[in-house]
Amino acid sequence: MSGPQRVVVRGPNWLGDLVMAAPAIRGLGDGWPDASIDVAVPAAFAPIVSLLDPRTDAVALEGRTGLVAVRRHAEQLAAGNYDLGLLFTNSFGSALAMRWAGVVERWGYRRDGRGMLLTRAIRVGDTRRESRHHADYYAALVEAIGLPRPALDLPTLLPEDAKEEALALLRERGWDGRAALLACAPGAAYGTAKQWPPRRVAAVASAWIADGGVVALVGAAADRPAADGVMAGVPAPSRAALVDLTGRTSLLAL
């Protein structure tokens, strides 16, 4: 198909979902190699956009919810003068921001009552997804708009300085670089609705440590209660093999 010239992808609002959208974002770049493709995401996640596909640039959206944020997002998107917008989000607000921004073509799933805001609204049932994995949800949308369905592989494009930052944090806290390392992220933005119980994370951590490994606890500062719950569940003699990095990493080091 002949491709657009300036494309903006409205990326997911959550870190895990954004990473799972990486194959689909790369699929757009493969299908439209001559297009300029930007990925609009919450400002906190802008640093990882180039890791998802180095051909893309980030639009760091300011504000998360409410009409004020929608209007601000519309202003930011309007500055890009895009001829096509593809929404990986399902919300009414993200489609409204595209409409207010004057994006000529607005494509996405028909969800959240926003079909009237899209110029190409695709029913989820029409994508005939082969799996329920969320990465496939995004890949199926790419196929539904007429491009080849992207493979769900995820290459590592981490910059060396981020690797060095992570290694330095681990070594400062006692990891010798040889013991098998397990990273656990026990917290979640929606609390228990998205968390595995800390006592079960602690059971896995304890078993790993008993086999001679080291466990790194990672997450944002708000995940401190979950991390504390895990540490409390690990027997005292094993806690020396816990490396607590909760709230101490940059996004790229994480």
C-alpha positions as CSV (number, residue, x, y, z in Angstrom):
1,M,0.0,0.0,0.0
2,S,1.2,3.6,-0.5
3,G,2.1,5.0,2.8
4,P,1.6,8.2,4.6
5,Q,4.4,10.8,5.1
6,R,4.0,11.8,8.7
7,V,2.7,9.3,11.2
8,V,2.1,9.6,14.9
9,V,1.4,6.5,17.0
10,R,-0.4,7.0,20.3
11,G,1.5,4.6,22.5
12,P,0.1,2.9,25.5
13,N,0.0,4.7,28.9
14,W,1.7,2.0,30.9
15,L,5.3,0.8,30.7
16,G,4.7,-2.9,30.2
17,D,2.1,-2.3,27.5
18,L,4.4,0.1,25.7
19,V,7.1,-2.6,25.6
20,M,4.6,-5.1,24.3
21,A,3.7,-2.6,21.5
22,A,7.3,-2.6,20.3
23,P,6.8,-5.3,17.6
24,A,3.8,-3.4,16.2
25,I,5.7,-0.1,16.2
26,R,8.6,-1.8,14.3
27,G,6.0,-3.3,11.9
28,L,4.8,0.2,11.0
29,G,8.4,1.3,10.2
30,D,8.9,-1.8,8.1
31,G,5.7,-1.3,6.2
32,W,6.1,2.5,5.7
33,P,9.9,2.9,5.4
34,D,9.7,6.3,3.8
35,A,7.4,7.7,6.6
36,S,8.5,9.8,9.5
37,I,7.0,8.0,12.6
38,D,6.7,9.6,16.0
39,V,5.4,7.8,19.1
40,A,3.4,9.9,21.6
41,V,3.7,8.6,25.1
42,P,3.5,9.9,28.7
43,A,6.6,12.1,29.3
44,A,8.1,9.6,31.8
45,F,8.4,6.9,29.1
46,A,9.8,9.1,26.3
47,P,13.4,7.9,27.0
48,I,12.6,4.3,25.9
49,V,10.9,5.1,22.6
50,S,14.1,4.9,20.7
51,L,14.7,1.4,22.2
52,L,11.4,0.2,20.8
53,D,12.4,1.2,17.2
54,P,15.5,3.5,16.6
55,R,13.7,4.9,13.5
56,T,11.1,6.7,15.7
57,D,11.1,9.9,17.7
58,A,9.2,10.5,20.9
59,V,6.5,13.0,21.6
60,A,6.5,13.5,25.4
61,L,2.9,14.0,26.4
62,E,2.3,16.3,29.4
63,G,-0.4,15.3,31.9
64,R,-2.2,12.0,32.1
65,T,-6.0,12.4,32.7
66,G,-8.8,14.9,32.4
67,L,-10.0,17.4,29.8
68,V,-7.0,19.7,30.4
69,A,-4.6,16.9,29.5
70,V,-6.6,16.0,26.4
71,R,-6.4,19.6,25.2
72,R,-2.7,19.8,26.0
73,H,-2.1,16.5,24.1
74,A,-4.0,17.9,21.1
75,E,-1.8,21.0,21.1
76,Q,1.3,18.9,21.1
77,L,0.1,16.6,18.4
78,A,-1.1,19.5,16.2
79,A,2.5,20.8,16.2
80,G,3.5,17.7,14.3
81,N,1.2,18.3,11.3
82,Y,0.5,14.5,11.0
83,D,-1.4,13.1,8.1
84,L,-2.1,9.8,10.0
85,G,-2.5,8.8,13.6
86,L,-2.7,5.2,14.8
87,L,-4.0,4.6,18.3
88,F,-2.7,1.7,20.4
89,T,-4.7,3.1,23.3
90,N,-8.4,2.2,23.6
91,S,-9.6,5.4,25.3
92,F,-12.1,8.0,24.1
93,G,-9.8,10.8,25.3
94,S,-6.8,9.7,23.1
95,A,-9.0,9.7,20.0
96,L,-10.5,13.1,20.9
97,A,-7.0,14.6,21.2
98,M,-6.2,13.3,17.7
99,R,-9.4,14.8,16.4
100,W,-8.8,18.2,18.0
101,A,-5.2,18.1,16.8
102,G,-6.4,18.0,13.2
103,V,-4.8,14.6,12.4
104,V,-6.3,13.8,9.0
105,E,-6.6,10.0,9.2
106,R,-7.2,8.5,12.7
107,W,-7.1,4.7,12.8
108,G,-7.6,2.4,15.8
109,Y,-9.8,-0.1,17.5
110,R,-13.5,0.7,17.9
111,R,-13.5,0.9,21.7
112,D,-14.9,3.1,24.5
113,G,-17.6,4.7,22.3
114,R,-15.1,6.5,20.1
115,G,-15.9,5.1,16.7
116,M,-17.3,8.5,15.5
117,L,-13.9,10.1,16.2
118,L,-12.0,7.6,14.0
119,T,-11.8,7.7,10.2
120,R,-11.0,4.0,10.2
121,A,-12.5,2.2,13.2
122,I,-11.6,-1.5,13.4
123,R,-13.7,-3.9,15.5
124,V,-11.6,-6.1,17.7
125,G,-13.5,-9.2,16.5
126,D,-12.4,-8.5,12.9
127,T,-8.7,-8.9,13.7
128,R,-9.0,-12.7,14.2
129,R,-6.3,-12.7,16.8
130,E,-4.4,-16.0,17.1
131,S,-3.5,-15.5,20.7
132,R,-4.6,-13.4,23.7
133,H,-1.1,-12.0,24.3
134,H,-1.3,-8.2,24.5
135,A,1.6,-7.8,22.0
136,D,-0.6,-9.7,19.5
137,Y,-3.4,-7.2,20.1
138,Y,-1.2,-4.4,18.8
139,A,0.2,-6.6,16.0
140,A,-3.2,-7.5,14.8
141,L,-4.1,-3.8,14.5
142,V,-1.1,-3.3,12.2
143,E,-2.3,-6.2,10.1
144,A,-5.9,-4.9,10.1
145,I,-4.8,-1.6,8.5
146,G,-3.2,-3.4,5.6
147,L,0.4,-4.0,6.6
148,P,2.1,-7.4,7.2
149,R,1.5,-8.8,10.7
150,P,4.7,-8.2,12.6
151,A,6.6,-11.0,14.4
152,L,6.5,-10.7,18.2
153,D,10.2,-10.8,18.8
154,L,11.8,-8.1,21.0
155,P,15.4,-7.3,20.3
156,T,17.5,-5.5,22.9
157,L,18.7,-2.0,22.0
158,L,19.9,-0.9,25.4
159,P,22.6,1.8,25.4
160,E,25.9,0.9,27.0
161,D,25.7,3.7,29.6
162,A,22.4,2.3,30.9
163,K,23.9,-1.1,31.2
164,E,26.9,0.4,33.2
165,E,24.5,2.3,35.5
166,A,22.6,-0.9,36.3
167,L,25.8,-2.9,36.8
168,A,27.2,-0.2,39.1
169,L,24.0,-0.2,41.3
170,L,24.1,-4.0,41.6
171,R,27.8,-4.2,42.5
172,E,27.5,-1.3,45.0
173,R,25.0,-3.5,46.8
174,G,27.0,-6.7,46.8
175,W,26.4,-8.6,43.6
176,D,29.6,-10.2,42.5
177,G,28.7,-10.4,38.8
178,R,28.8,-14.2,38.9
179,A,25.8,-15.4,41.0
180,A,22.7,-16.0,39.0
181,L,20.5,-12.9,39.2
182,L,16.7,-12.8,39.4
183,A,15.0,-9.4,39.1
184,C,11.5,-9.1,40.8
185,A,9.1,-6.2,40.4
186,P,6.5,-6.9,43.1
187,G,4.6,-3.6,42.9
188,A,2.0,-2.3,40.4
189,A,0.3,0.9,39.7
190,Y,-3.1,-0.5,40.6
191,G,-1.9,-2.3,43.7
192,T,-3.3,-5.8,44.4
193,A,-5.3,-5.9,41.2
194,K,-2.1,-6.3,39.2
195,Q,0.2,-7.8,41.8
196,W,1.3,-11.3,42.6
197,P,1.0,-11.7,46.4
198,P,4.2,-10.6,48.1
199,R,4.4,-13.8,50.1
200,R,4.5,-15.8,46.8
201,V,7.2,-13.5,45.4
202,A,9.1,-14.1,48.7
203,A,8.8,-17.8,48.3
204,V,10.3,-17.7,44.8
205,A,13.0,-15.4,46.0
206,S,13.8,-17.7,48.9
207,A,14.1,-20.7,46.6
208,W,16.4,-18.8,44.2
209,I,18.6,-17.7,47.0
210,A,18.8,-21.2,48.4
211,D,20.2,-22.3,45.1
212,G,23.0,-19.8,45.4
213,G,21.4,-16.9,43.4
214,V,20.9,-13.2,44.2
215,V,17.5,-11.4,43.9
216,A,17.2,-7.8,42.9
217,L,13.9,-6.0,43.9
218,V,13.0,-3.3,41.4
219,G,10.2,-0.8,41.0
220,A,9.3,2.8,41.5
221,A,9.4,4.5,44.9
222,A,5.6,3.9,45.2
223,D,6.3,0.2,45.2
224,R,8.1,0.4,48.5
225,P,5.3,-1.4,50.5
226,A,5.3,-4.3,48.1
227,A,9.1,-4.6,48.3
228,D,9.0,-4.5,52.1
229,G,6.4,-7.2,52.0
230,V,8.7,-9.4,49.9
231,M,11.7,-8.8,52.1
232,A,9.7,-9.6,55.3
233,G,8.7,-12.9,53.7
234,V,12.3,-14.0,53.0
235,P,14.0,-15.8,56.0
236,A,16.4,-13.5,57.8
237,P,19.6,-15.6,56.9
238,S,18.8,-15.2,53.2
239,R,18.2,-11.5,53.2
240,A,21.9,-10.7,52.6
241,A,21.3,-12.0,49.0
242,L,18.5,-9.5,48.4
243,V,19.5,-6.4,46.5
244,D,16.9,-3.7,47.0
245,L,16.8,-1.2,44.1
246,T,13.2,-0.1,44.7
247,G,13.0,3.6,43.6
248,R,16.7,3.8,42.9
249,T,17.0,3.2,39.2
250,S,16.4,5.4,36.2
251,L,14.0,4.1,33.6
252,L,16.7,2.9,31.3
253,A,18.7,1.3,34.1
254,L,15.6,-0.6,35.2
